[in-house]
Amino acid sequence: MARSDIFKRIKNDKLIEGRIQKYRLHYDYLKFCLENPNEFKVDKSKYINWKLNLVSKYKFDKWWSQIGKNLFEKEIEQVKEIKTTKQSNSSTFIEIPLDTPTEYAIEKIRDILQSKQSVKSNERLRTLELQIYLESYKLKKKKTSLLKTAKLLREKRLKILKTHKTRALMREERTIKFLPAEMLYYTKQRIILRYNLQARKICHNVCKGIFPGQYTS
């Protein structure tokens, strides 16, 4: 993870463990599930501190500033010298020769920590795809025609590109090829049906307190 990225998630020695985009997406899926109780049964015991009554009313930014950030921030333990041979599952002790070049030592410490941290922290969150899946499923609920759905999803993807262009979420040429007007109807249908299936699986995961969870076949 980039050095600048991690410092954006630290304030007053408290760290937001995941990227905020992950929490925003989780929130959007949860809100959608709450809005469709006949189809999705949210296990409220998994969201005791989320204040679900406010999730239904608030946009993400307001909910995050009042509730969310307090749920997911974690106090950072200060770096300090410890003279001990005690071992722990949650910590490791590193000896650094005083004549070791600083930048070299930092790089080696980073390698050691990354090798010991949970694989889960390295999971790639496909934010673009997750947004498209949910948008597709929302359009299905509105009984939007397939051709119009394809057009709106294409516009959604272009909007995401413009919003996150500095993060290089995708290349513009890939967007140009995304559900193009000349694509066969049945090909579009197959793709959009897959998007809806993925979104539905994620919604069921969210109902169990898991995001995004397993959603691919």
LUMKOLGU-564541 format. One record per residue (C-alpha): x, y, z. Coordinates in pm, whole numbers, plus 50000, padded with zeros to 5 digits. Example, Ala and Ser with C-alpha at 12.3 -4.5 7.8 and 13.67 -1.06 7.14 Angstrom:
BEGIN
[[51230,49550,50780]]
[[51367,49894,50714]]
// end
This chain:
BEGIN
[[50000,50000,50000]]
[[50130,50345,49911]]
[[50275,50548,50197]]
[[50052,50848,50115]]
[[49742,50626,50114]]
[[49797,50489,50465]]
[[49855,50837,50610]]
[[49525,50954,50461]]
[[49355,50695,50684]]
[[49528,50801,51005]]
[[49402,51087,51221]]
[[49485,51156,51585]]
[[49678,50828,51603]]
[[49367,50636,51494]]
[[49355,50426,51179]]
[[49056,50342,50959]]
[[49151,49983,50880]]
[[49001,49961,50531]]
[[48972,50210,50249]]
[[48662,50423,50292]]
[[48536,50313,49949]]
[[48488,49963,50087]]
[[48269,50094,50369]]
[[48075,50313,50125]]
[[47999,50014,49902]]
[[47905,49795,50197]]
[[47671,50072,50313]]
[[47512,50106,49968]]
[[47443,49732,49947]]
[[47307,49724,50302]]
[[47081,50021,50235]]
[[46949,49850,49923]]
[[46876,49532,50121]]
[[46690,49732,50386]]
[[46485,49898,50114]]
[[46384,49557,49978]]
[[46281,49356,50289]]
[[46061,49117,50093]]
[[46364,48991,49905]]
[[46648,49032,50155]]
[[46633,48957,50527]]
[[46909,49148,50704]]
[[47045,48979,51016]]
[[47030,49285,51239]]
[[47249,49116,51501]]
[[47540,49164,51259]]
[[47483,49540,51254]]
[[47406,49620,51618]]
[[47615,49938,51626]]
[[47537,50056,51274]]
[[47207,50222,51379]]
[[47009,50069,51093]]
[[46725,50316,51137]]
[[46969,50588,51032]]
[[47116,50381,50750]]
[[46770,50389,50594]]
[[46754,50769,50624]]
[[47107,50901,50583]]
[[47338,50927,50286]]
[[47672,50758,50346]]
[[47876,51073,50419]]
[[47644,51187,50697]]
[[47623,50836,50848]]
[[48003,50798,50827]]
[[48078,51127,51002]]
[[47833,51056,51286]]
[[47859,50678,51326]]
[[48072,50487,51080]]
[[48418,50626,51146]]
[[48380,50556,51518]]
[[48294,50194,51442]]
[[48592,50122,51222]]
[[48876,50333,51356]]
[[49143,50162,51559]]
[[49393,50311,51804]]
[[49746,50273,51669]]
[[49997,50123,51908]]
[[50302,50347,51924]]
[[50631,50222,51786]]
[[50882,50177,52065]]
[[51188,49981,52163]]
[[51111,49668,52363]]
[[51382,49451,52517]]
[[51220,49110,52548]]
[[51229,48762,52399]]
[[50856,48706,52453]]
[[50672,48595,52139]]
[[50311,48672,52047]]
[[50063,48585,51772]]
[[49974,48952,51734]]
[[50321,49107,51743]]
[[50677,49046,51639]]
[[51012,49175,51765]]
[[51274,49302,51526]]
[[51642,49367,51590]]
[[51793,49645,51382]]
[[52172,49695,51381]]
[[52240,50063,51448]]
[[52468,50093,51146]]
[[52199,49974,50904]]
[[52096,50246,50652]]
[[51760,50384,50759]]
[[51573,50343,50428]]
[[51705,49988,50389]]
[[51588,49901,50742]]
[[51241,50047,50678]]
[[51208,49840,50359]]
[[51305,49521,50543]]
[[51064,49592,50829]]
[[50786,49648,50574]]
[[50863,49312,50409]]
[[50853,49130,50744]]
[[50524,49289,50851]]
[[50354,49225,50517]]
[[50460,48861,50527]]
[[50298,48820,50869]]
[[49977,49014,50815]]
[[49651,48846,50725]]
[[49593,48747,50365]]
[[49255,48915,50405]]
[[49419,49258,50418]]
[[49560,49193,50071]]
[[49230,49100,49909]]
[[49158,49318,49610]]
[[48830,49502,49634]]
[[48684,49541,49285]]
[[48510,49870,49357]]
[[48419,49945,48997]]
[[48257,49609,48937]]
[[48071,49616,49270]]
[[47919,49956,49186]]
[[47811,49834,48841]]
[[47656,49514,48983]]
[[47443,49707,49232]]
[[47340,49968,48976]]
[[47237,49692,48735]]
[[47026,49521,48999]]
[[46859,49849,49097]]
[[46763,49902,48731]]
[[46623,49549,48719]]
[[46404,49627,49023]]
[[46273,49931,48834]]
[[46191,49705,48537]]
[[46422,49902,48310]]
[[46453,49756,47960]]
[[46771,49570,47877]]
[[46890,49816,47613]]
[[46829,50114,47838]]
[[47003,49931,48125]]
[[47308,49877,47906]]
[[47311,50246,47814]]
[[47276,50361,48176]]
[[47546,50122,48298]]
[[47780,50253,48031]]
[[47710,50609,48147]]
[[47764,50504,48509]]
[[48102,50356,48422]]
[[48206,50671,48237]]
[[48102,50882,48536]]
[[48313,50665,48766]]
[[48608,50707,48530]]
[[48581,51085,48543]]
[[48543,51086,48921]]
[[48836,50855,48991]]
[[49061,50925,48694]]
[[49356,51013,48918]]
[[49332,50670,49078]]
[[49346,50498,48740]]
[[49061,50260,48822]]
[[49043,50170,48455]]
[[49152,50279,48111]]
[[48922,50488,47896]]
[[48954,50249,47603]]
[[48817,49969,47821]]
[[48512,50182,47895]]
[[48460,50248,47525]]
[[48429,49872,47475]]
[[48193,49831,47772]]
[[47844,49723,47654]]
[[47879,49910,47322]]
[[47570,49989,47116]]
[[47678,49746,46843]]
[[47705,49450,47085]]
[[47456,49170,47013]]
[[47139,49188,47222]]
[[47183,48838,47364]]
[[47543,48909,47459]]
[[47430,49216,47654]]
[[47153,49011,47810]]
[[47399,48744,47927]]
[[47636,49002,48075]]
[[47363,49195,48257]]
[[47206,48876,48391]]
[[47548,48789,48536]]
[[47576,49134,48696]]
[[47234,49090,48858]]
[[47327,48746,48988]]
[[47650,48882,49140]]
[[47464,49171,49305]]
[[47204,48936,49451]]
[[47473,48710,49598]]
[[47650,49009,49752]]
[[47322,49134,49899]]
[[47267,48797,50065]]
[[47622,48811,50203]]
[[47558,49161,50337]]
[[47243,49035,50511]]
[[47474,48801,50704]]
[[47715,49081,50792]]
[[47970,48989,50524]]
[[48100,49221,50249]]
[[48151,49146,49974]]
[[48206,48778,50051]]
[[48203,48504,49789]]
[[47991,48606,49493]]
[[48155,48452,49187]]
[[48059,48109,49055]]
// end
